[in-house]
């Protein structure tokens, strides 16, 4: 595995992180094919596979259904030095499969404290605001990043940031936090400006939807879409890690191999 500095946080993250949406949520998701949520035995096998490969970064959220709770039960059965990134702001209703949002300081604190409890941790490594698409409004009118910074001072969080959906919001988030999570893939490259700005400011960058939520794997293209995607992403030196969700150990191993190759080639 290759590891990259997460901006100026002092954290080193594997260049491929494991997304855990499929660990706890199968409603209201945008994957092109249906899937079954793994049982505990299968999840433990997935985590051990990821650890054996060298992956140290897990991405979760309250909006991922039972993901945090299940990770809290299973991570203690592994010996890997995990870094856990979670989020605040989005609330998932399992009865409807729909999300709602709350960025009030009181809710953010309660969400952070609940994540600590569910994950069985005394400190969260990374906490990101989970955007509803109105990035600038969340930052400027709700003060979400400012409040996360207060919780960081209290020692509840090591690094703060935002999973954004707009270029202006991503740049604003990068000006006020430690980490931004942005979308970048072969079909969507609008947020390169955020990656470049973050690199200049010493802010870590996570990439989401690197394979267009699985849609990049569809079609008749004879080239390897995964390798092409990773090559495209890692040509930008500001990228710290690609967060890719999978519940297939073979796919995780293959993705890791290709991410490592892209990262190494980009640093030659």
C-alpha positions, 0 to 999 in steps of 0.5 A: 500500500502507498500512503499519502499525507492528509494535508496538514493534519498529520494523518497518513491515509492509504491512497484507497479508502473503503467506503461503507455505505453498503455495510448498512444501507440498501435504500435510496442509493444510486448504484446501478445494480442491486446488492444484499447487505453483508452479514457480520461474518462477511463484513469481518472478512471484508475488513480483514481483507482491506487490512491485509491489503494495507487500507487504513481508511474507512469512510462512514456516516449516520446516513449510511444506515447501520454502518457506524453501529456495525463498524463499532461492533466489528472493528474491535475484532480486527487489529488494524490501525484504522482511521475512521472518517464519518459525517454530520448533517444528513439523517437517514430514515430507514422506513422511507429510504429518504434523507433529511438534513440538520446543521444546527450546532446542537444537532452536530454535537449530538451527532458527533457524540452518537458516532463516538458511542456507536463506533466505540471511540474516544475521538473521531479521526475525521468528521465532515459536514454532509452537504445537501447541495447548498454548500455555501449556505451551510458554511456561511449561515449555519456555521457548521465548520466553525462548530466542528472546529470547536469540537476539535478544540475539545478533543472530540475530533482530530480533523474537520471538513466537508463533503461538498457538491459545488465548486464554490462550496468546496473552495470555501470549505477548503479555506476553513477546514482540514479536509474536503471530499469532492467528486471527480471521475472520467465523466465529471471534472468540474471540481478540479479547481477545488483539488488545486486550491486545497493542495495550495492551502495544505488541505487534504482531499478525498475523492468520492464517486470515482467510478460514477457510483459504479456506472463507469463499469458499464458499457462496451469500452474495452479499456480498463475503466478502473485503471483509467479512472484512477490514472485520471484522478491521481494526476492531481497531486492534491488528492490524498485518497480515493474512497471507493465502496465495495463489499467484494474482497476480490474487487477491493484487492484489485482496486487497491492494486490499481490505485497503488499503480496510478499513485506511483506513476503519478509521483515519478 
